[in-house]
Amino acid sequence: MILRMSRISAIDATGARVLADAITRLERRSIIVLISGISSEHDDVLTALGVATHLRRDGLIFPDTPAAIRYARALVGAQLGTPVH
C-alpha cells in the first residue's frame, strides 16, 4: 500500500499518531506500507514522534509517488519471480 502524503497540507501530533496506528494495523496484516511525498513539515512531526522510523530505515519512504510505484512493481515482480513493468 502506498500512502501518498503530497496532498496533505498539515499534520499534527494527533494525525501522526493516527497514521502510525494505521501503518501498524496494515503491517500486522502482512501489508507492506510505502510512503511517498513527505514534506519537510510532515517529516519534522513524524520524526519527532518516531512515526515511520522503520519505514525510513528499510527504504520504504519515497520522494514521490512514481518512485514508490516503481518500487512496488519491482517488489511484486520479485515475489512472483517475474519482472513486472
N, CA, C and O atoms as a MOPAC input file, in Angstrom:
PM7 MOZYME 1SCF
protein

 N      0.84700 1    -1.16600 1     0.00000 1
 C      0.00000 1     0.00000 1     0.00000 1
 C      0.89100 1     1.22700 1     0.00000 1
 O      1.85400 1     1.31600 1     0.76100 1
 N      0.55900 1     2.15500 1    -0.85200 1
 C      1.29200 1     3.42100 1    -0.90300 1
 C      0.43900 1     4.50200 1    -0.24400 1
 O     -0.68500 1     4.77100 1    -0.66800 1
 N      0.99000 1     5.10900 1     0.79000 1
 C      0.33000 1     6.23500 1     1.44300 1
 C      0.91200 1     7.50500 1     0.83300 1
 O      2.07700 1     7.84000 1     1.04900 1
 N      0.08500 1     8.19800 1     0.07400 1
 C      0.52400 1     9.40400 1    -0.63000 1
 C      0.31700 1    10.62500 1     0.27000 1
 O     -0.81700 1    11.01100 1     0.55600 1
 N      1.40800 1    11.21600 1     0.70400 1
 C      1.35700 1    12.33800 1     1.63400 1
 C      1.43500 1    13.70200 1     0.95000 1
 O      1.28000 1    14.72900 1     1.61200 1
 N      1.67100 1    13.73100 1    -0.34800 1
 C      1.93000 1    15.00600 1    -1.02400 1
 C      0.74900 1    15.97000 1    -0.99300 1
 O      0.94100 1    17.18000 1    -1.10600 1
 N     -0.44300 1    15.46300 1    -0.84600 1
 C     -1.61100 1    16.35800 1    -0.82200 1
 C     -2.09600 1    16.68500 1     0.58000 1
 O     -3.11200 1    17.35600 1     0.76000 1
 N     -1.36100 1    16.20300 1     1.56400 1
 C     -1.68700 1    16.52600 1     2.95300 1
 C     -1.07500 1    17.88600 1     3.26100 1
 O      0.14100 1    18.06000 1     3.17300 1
 N     -1.91700 1    18.84800 1     3.62000 1
 C     -1.40600 1    20.20100 1     3.84100 1
 C     -0.73300 1    20.35100 1     5.20100 1
 O      0.24200 1    21.09100 1     5.32400 1
 N     -1.23300 1    19.66900 1     6.21100 1
 C     -0.63800 1    19.78300 1     7.54500 1
 C     -0.90000 1    18.49700 1     8.30900 1
 O     -1.90000 1    17.81300 1     8.08700 1
 N      0.01400 1    18.18300 1     9.21200 1
 C     -0.17100 1    17.03500 1    10.09200 1
 C      0.31500 1    17.43200 1    11.47700 1
 O      1.40700 1    17.97600 1    11.63800 1
 N     -0.51800 1    17.15000 1    12.47300 1
 C     -0.12600 1    17.44900 1    13.84400 1
 C      0.16200 1    16.13700 1    14.56400 1
 O      0.14500 1    15.06500 1    13.95800 1
 N      0.42400 1    16.23400 1    15.85600 1
 C      0.78100 1    15.04400 1    16.62800 1
 C     -0.35000 1    14.01600 1    16.61700 1
 O     -0.08900 1    12.81500 1    16.54000 1
 N     -1.58500 1    14.46600 1    16.69300 1
 C     -2.71700 1    13.53900 1    16.67500 1
 C     -2.79600 1    12.81800 1    15.34000 1
 O     -2.98500 1    11.60300 1    15.29300 1
 N     -2.65400 1    13.55900 1    14.26900 1
 C     -2.67800 1    12.95800 1    12.93600 1
 C     -1.53300 1    11.98000 1    12.73900 1
 O     -1.70600 1    10.92800 1    12.12200 1
 N     -0.37000 1    12.32500 1    13.26000 1
 C      0.79300 1    11.44300 1    13.14500 1
 C      0.56600 1    10.15000 1    13.90800 1
 O      0.96900 1     9.08000 1    13.45200 1
 N     -0.07500 1    10.23700 1    15.06500 1
 C     -0.36800 1     9.01900 1    15.83500 1
 C     -1.39700 1     8.14800 1    15.11700 1
 O     -1.28800 1     6.92200 1    15.13300 1
 N     -2.38000 1     8.76300 1    14.49600 1
 C     -3.36900 1     8.00700 1    13.71400 1
 C     -2.67500 1     7.32500 1    12.53900 1
 O     -2.96100 1     6.16700 1    12.23600 1
 N     -1.76500 1     8.03700 1    11.87500 1
 C     -1.00100 1     7.45800 1    10.77400 1
 C     -0.17500 1     6.27200 1    11.26800 1
 O     -0.13900 1     5.22700 1    10.61800 1
 N      0.48200 1     6.42700 1    12.40600 1
 C      1.28500 1     5.33100 1    12.96800 1
 C      0.40700 1     4.12100 1    13.26500 1
 O      0.80700 1     2.98600 1    13.00600 1
 N     -0.77400 1     4.35200 1    13.80300 1
 C     -1.69900 1     3.25100 1    14.10300 1
 C     -2.13700 1     2.55300 1    12.81700 1
 O     -2.20700 1     1.32500 1    12.76900 1
 N     -2.42900 1     3.32400 1    11.78600 1
 C     -2.83100 1     2.73300 1    10.50600 1
 C     -1.70200 1     1.88800 1     9.91400 1
 O     -1.94500 1     0.79400 1     9.40400 1
 N     -0.47600 1     2.39200 1     9.98100 1
 C      0.67600 1     1.64600 1     9.46700 1
 C      0.83100 1     0.33800 1    10.24000 1
 O      1.03800 1    -0.71800 1     9.64300 1
 N      0.72900 1     0.41100 1    11.55800 1
 C      0.86600 1    -0.78800 1    12.39200 1
 C     -0.20700 1    -1.81800 1    12.05200 1
 O      0.09100 1    -3.00600 1    11.93300 1
 N     -1.44000 1    -1.37500 1    11.89600 1
 C     -2.53600 1    -2.30200 1    11.57000 1
 C     -2.32300 1    -2.96000 1    10.20300 1
 O     -2.56700 1    -4.15600 1    10.04200 1
 N     -1.87700 1    -2.18900 1     9.23700 1
 C     -1.60900 1    -2.75300 1     7.91300 1
 C     -0.48600 1    -3.77900 1     7.97600 1
 O     -0.59400 1    -4.86400 1     7.40400 1
 N      0.58400 1    -3.43500 1     8.66700 1
 C      1.72600 1    -4.33900 1     8.76300 1
 C      1.36800 1    -5.62800 1     9.50300 1
 O      1.89700 1    -6.69200 1     9.18100 1
 N      0.48900 1    -5.54300 1    10.47800 1
 C      0.03800 1    -6.75600 1    11.17800 1
 C     -0.72000 1    -7.69500 1    10.24300 1
 O     -0.79800 1    -8.90100 1    10.47900 1
 N     -1.27400 1    -7.12300 1     9.18400 1
 C     -1.97900 1    -7.92800 1     8.17400 1
 C     -1.04700 1    -8.32600 1     7.03600 1
 O     -1.49900 1    -8.76500 1     5.97800 1
 N      0.25400 1    -8.17000 1     7.26000 1
 C      1.30100 1    -8.50700 1     6.28100 1
 C      1.22500 1    -7.66000 1     5.01600 1
 O      1.58200 1    -8.11200 1     3.92800 1
 N      0.75400 1    -6.42700 1     5.17500 1
 C      0.70800 1    -5.48100 1     4.06300 1
 C      1.93500 1    -4.58300 1     4.16200 1
 O      2.18200 1    -3.96400 1     5.19600 1
 N      2.69300 1    -4.52100 1     3.08900 1
 C      3.87500 1    -3.66600 1     3.04700 1
 C      3.41300 1    -2.23100 1     2.79600 1
 O      2.65100 1    -1.96900 1     1.86500 1
 N      3.87500 1    -1.32000 1     3.62500 1
 C      3.48700 1     0.08400 1     3.53500 1
 C      4.64100 1     0.89700 1     2.96700 1
 O      5.76900 1     0.82500 1     3.45500 1
 N      4.34100 1     1.66800 1     1.93400 1
 C      5.28200 1     2.61900 1     1.35000 1
 C      4.68400 1     4.01000 1     1.55100 1
 O      3.46500 1     4.17500 1     1.50600 1
 N      5.52400 1     4.99100 1     1.76900 1
 C      5.04700 1     6.36800 1     1.91900 1
 C      5.74300 1     7.22000 1     0.87400 1
 O      6.95000 1     7.10800 1     0.66100 1
 N      4.96500 1     8.07100 1     0.22900 1
 C      5.54600 1     8.97600 1    -0.76600 1
 C      5.16500 1    10.41600 1    -0.46800 1
 O      4.11900 1    10.69600 1     0.11800 1
 N      6.03800 1    11.31900 1    -0.88600 1
 C      5.74000 1    12.74600 1    -0.85900 1
 C      5.66600 1    13.39600 1     0.50600 1
 O      4.83800 1    14.28100 1     0.72100 1
 N      6.51400 1    12.97900 1     1.43400 1
 C      6.51300 1    13.62000 1     2.75500 1
 C      7.19700 1    14.98100 1     2.63600 1
 O      8.33700 1    15.07400 1     2.18100 1
 N      6.49300 1    16.02700 1     3.04700 1
 C      7.10700 1    17.36500 1     3.04000 1
 C      8.01400 1    17.50700 1     4.26100 1
 O      7.96000 1    16.69500 1     5.18400 1
 N      8.83400 1    18.53100 1     4.25500 1
 C      9.74000 1    18.73900 1     5.39100 1
 C      8.95700 1    19.00200 1     6.67500 1
 O      9.39000 1    18.60800 1     7.75800 1
 N      7.79900 1    19.67200 1     6.55800 1
 C      6.96500 1    19.92100 1     7.74700 1
 C      6.41800 1    18.61100 1     8.29700 1
 O      6.42300 1    18.39000 1     9.50800 1
 N      5.94200 1    17.73500 1     7.39800 1
 C      5.45700 1    16.41800 1     7.83100 1
 C      6.58600 1    15.64000 1     8.48800 1
 O      6.41600 1    15.03000 1     9.54300 1
 N      7.74300 1    15.67700 1     7.83600 1
 C      8.88000 1    14.89400 1     8.30400 1
 C      9.29400 1    15.30300 1     9.70900 1
 O      9.66400 1    14.45400 1    10.52000 1
 N      9.23500 1    16.59200 1    10.00200 1
 C      9.58800 1    17.06800 1    11.34300 1
 C      8.69700 1    16.42900 1    12.39600 1
 O      9.18600 1    15.93800 1    13.41300 1
 N      7.38900 1    16.43500 1    12.15500 1
 C      6.43100 1    15.86600 1    13.11100 1
 C      6.59700 1    14.35600 1    13.19500 1
 O      6.64800 1    13.79800 1    14.29100 1
 N      6.68200 1    13.68700 1    12.04400 1
 C      6.80100 1    12.23100 1    12.03300 1
 C      8.08600 1    11.76900 1    12.71100 1
 O      8.08400 1    10.78000 1    13.44300 1
 N      9.17800 1    12.48200 1    12.47000 1
 C     10.45400 1    12.13000 1    13.08100 1
 C     10.41900 1    12.35100 1    14.58800 1
 O     10.89400 1    11.51300 1    15.35300 1
 N      9.85900 1    13.47400 1    15.01100 1
 C      9.79200 1    13.78700 1    16.44500 1
 C      9.00700 1    12.73100 1    17.20900 1
 O      9.32000 1    12.43700 1    18.36300 1
 N      7.98700 1    12.15800 1    16.57400 1
 C      7.14700 1    11.16300 1    17.24500 1
 C      7.56900 1     9.72900 1    16.93700 1
 O      6.96800 1     8.77900 1    17.43800 1
 N      8.60100 1     9.57700 1    16.11500 1
 C      9.08200 1     8.23700 1    15.79800 1
 C      8.19100 1     7.46100 1    14.84300 1
 O      8.29500 1     6.23800 1    14.74000 1
 N      7.32000 1     8.17100 1    14.15000 1
 C      6.42000 1     7.53100 1    13.19500 1
 C      7.19800 1     7.20600 1    11.92800 1
 O      7.90700 1     8.06200 1    11.40000 1
 N      7.07400 1     6.01500 1    11.45100 1
 C      7.66400 1     5.56800 1    10.19200 1
 C      9.18700 1     5.48000 1    10.22200 1
 O      9.82000 1     5.43000 1     9.16700 1
 N      9.78000 1     5.45900 1    11.40400 1
 C     11.23700 1     5.34200 1    11.50200 1
 C     11.71000 1     4.05700 1    10.83800 1
 O     12.69900 1     4.05600 1    10.10600 1
 N     11.00200 1     2.97100 1    11.09400 1
 C     11.40600 1     1.69000 1    10.49000 1
 C     11.20400 1     1.69200 1     8.98100 1
 O     11.94500 1     1.02600 1     8.25800 1
 N     10.20200 1     2.43900 1     8.49300 1
 C      9.99900 1     2.52500 1     7.04200 1
 C     11.16800 1     3.26100 1     6.39100 1
 O     11.65100 1     2.86600 1     5.33000 1
 N     11.60900 1     4.31600 1     7.02800 1
 C     12.76300 1     5.06900 1     6.51000 1
 C     14.00600 1     4.18400 1     6.52400 1
 O     14.75700 1     4.14400 1     5.54900 1
 N     14.21900 1     3.48100 1     7.62000 1
 C     15.38300 1     2.59400 1     7.74300 1
 C     15.37000 1     1.51400 1     6.65600 1
 O     16.41400 1     1.14800 1     6.11700 1
 N     14.17200 1     1.01100 1     6.34300 1
 C     14.03500 1    -0.06800 1     5.36300 1
 C     13.90400 1     0.42800 1     3.92500 1
 O     13.69100 1    -0.36500 1     3.00800 1
 N     14.03300 1     1.74400 1     3.72900 1
 C     13.98100 1     2.30200 1     2.37700 1
 C     12.59700 1     2.30600 1     1.76500 1
 O     12.45300 1     2.16100 1     0.55100 1
 N     11.57400 1     2.47100 1     2.59700 1
 C     10.19700 1     2.42200 1     2.12100 1
 C      9.53000 1     3.79200 1     2.08100 1
 O      8.30600 1     3.88900 1     1.98300 1
 N     10.33100 1     4.84300 1     2.15500 1
 C      9.82200 1     6.21000 1     2.01600 1
 C     10.43500 1     6.78400 1     0.75000 1
 O     11.64400 1     6.69800 1     0.53200 1
 N      9.57700 1     7.37400 1    -0.08600 1
 C      9.98600 1     7.81900 1    -1.41000 1
 C      9.66000 1     9.28700 1    -1.60000 1
 O      8.70200 1     9.79300 1    -1.01500 1
 N     10.45700 1     9.98200 1    -2.42100 1
 C     10.23300 1    11.41600 1    -2.62100 1
 C      8.92500 1    11.72000 1    -3.35100 1
 O      8.33700 1    12.78600 1    -3.16600 1
 N      8.46900 1    10.76900 1    -4.18900 1
 C      7.24100 1    10.99800 1    -4.94200 1
 C      6.54200 1     9.66400 1    -5.22400 1
 O      7.12600 1     8.59400 1    -5.04900 1
 N      5.31400 1     9.74600 1    -5.65400 1
 C      4.51300 1     8.54800 1    -5.90300 1
 C      5.05700 1     7.69400 1    -7.05000 1
 O      5.08000 1     6.47000 1    -6.91700 1
 N      5.49600 1     8.28200 1    -8.17400 1
 C      6.05300 1     7.42200 1    -9.22600 1
 C      7.21300 1     6.55000 1    -8.74100 1
 O      7.32600 1     5.39500 1    -9.15200 1
 N      8.06700 1     7.08200 1    -7.88000 1
 C      9.17800 1     6.28600 1    -7.34200 1
 C      8.64800 1     5.14700 1    -6.47800 1
 O      9.16400 1     4.03100 1    -6.53400 1
 N      7.62400 1     5.42400 1    -5.68500 1
 C      7.02200 1     4.38000 1    -4.84500 1
 C      6.36000 1     3.30500 1    -5.70900 1
 O      6.43800 1     2.11700 1    -5.39600 1
 N      5.71800 1     3.72100 1    -6.77900 1
 C      5.07100 1     2.75200 1    -7.68200 1
 C      6.11900 1     1.86900 1    -8.34600 1
 O      5.93100 1     0.65700 1    -8.45000 1
 N      7.21200 1     2.45800 1    -8.79100 1
 C      8.28800 1     1.64800 1    -9.39300 1
 C      8.79600 1     0.60300 1    -8.40900 1
 O      8.99500 1    -0.55600 1    -8.77100 1
 N      9.00400 1     1.01500 1    -7.17100 1
 C      9.46900 1     0.08300 1    -6.14700 1
 C      8.43600 1    -1.01600 1    -5.91400 1
 O      8.78600 1    -2.19300 1    -5.83000 1
 N      7.16900 1    -0.63500 1    -5.80900 1
 C      6.10500 1    -1.61700 1    -5.56900 1
 C      6.03200 1    -2.63100 1    -6.70200 1
 O      5.86900 1    -3.82500 1    -6.45300 1
 N      6.14800 1    -2.17600 1    -7.92200 1
 C      6.12700 1    -3.09500 1    -9.07000 1
 C      7.30900 1    -4.05700 1    -9.02800 1
 O      7.15700 1    -5.24700 1    -9.30100 1
 N      8.47500 1    -3.54100 1    -8.68800 1
 C      9.65400 1    -4.40500 1    -8.59700 1
 C      9.48000 1    -5.42200 1    -7.46800 1
 O      9.87300 1    -6.58000 1    -7.60300 1
 N      8.89800 1    -4.98900 1    -6.37100 1
 C      8.65700 1    -5.87800 1    -5.23800 1
 C      7.68500 1    -6.98900 1    -5.61200 1
 O      7.91300 1    -8.15400 1    -5.28600 1
 N      6.61200 1    -6.63500 1    -6.28800 1
 C      5.63900 1    -7.63800 1    -6.73300 1
 C      6.29900 1    -8.60100 1    -7.71200 1
 O      6.09000 1    -9.81100 1    -7.63200 1
 N      7.08500 1    -8.07100 1    -8.62400 1
 C      7.79100 1    -8.92100 1    -9.59200 1
 C      8.72300 1    -9.89100 1    -8.90000 1
 O      8.80700 1   -11.05700 1    -9.28400 1
 N      9.42700 1    -9.41500 1    -7.87800 1
 C     10.34600 1   -10.28200 1    -7.13400 1
 C      9.58000 1   -11.37300 1    -6.40200 1
 O     10.03300 1   -12.51600 1    -6.33900 1
 N      8.43300 1   -11.03300 1    -5.85300 1
 C      7.63000 1   -12.03000 1    -5.12800 1
 C      7.02900 1   -13.05900 1    -6.08200 1
 O      6.85500 1   -14.22200 1    -5.71900 1
 N      6.71600 1   -12.63000 1    -7.29200 1
 C      6.14600 1   -13.54400 1    -8.27800 1
 C      7.22500 1   -14.29200 1    -9.06100 1
 O      6.94800 1   -15.27700 1    -9.74600 1
 N      8.44900 1   -13.80600 1    -8.94400 1
 C      9.54300 1   -14.42600 1    -9.67100 1
 C      9.64100 1   -13.99000 1   -11.11000 1
 O     10.36500 1   -14.59100 1   -11.90500 1
 N      8.90100 1   -12.92600 1   -11.45100 1
 C      8.94100 1   -12.38100 1   -12.81600 1
 C      8.97900 1   -10.87700 1   -12.74500 1
 O      8.43200 1   -10.29100 1   -11.81100 1
 N      9.61200 1   -10.23100 1   -13.71000 1
 C      9.60400 1    -8.75700 1   -13.71200 1
 C      8.21700 1    -8.23100 1   -14.04700 1
 O      7.52200 1    -8.76800 1   -14.91000 1
 N      7.82900 1    -7.17600 1   -13.35300 1
 C      6.55100 1    -6.50500 1   -13.60800 1
 C      6.86300 1    -5.12600 1   -14.16800 1
 O      7.63900 1    -4.37900 1   -13.57200 1
 N      6.27300 1    -4.78000 1   -15.29600 1
 C      6.54100 1    -3.47600 1   -15.92600 1
 C      5.38500 1    -2.53800 1   -15.73600 1
 O      5.43300 1    -1.39800 1   -16.19800 1

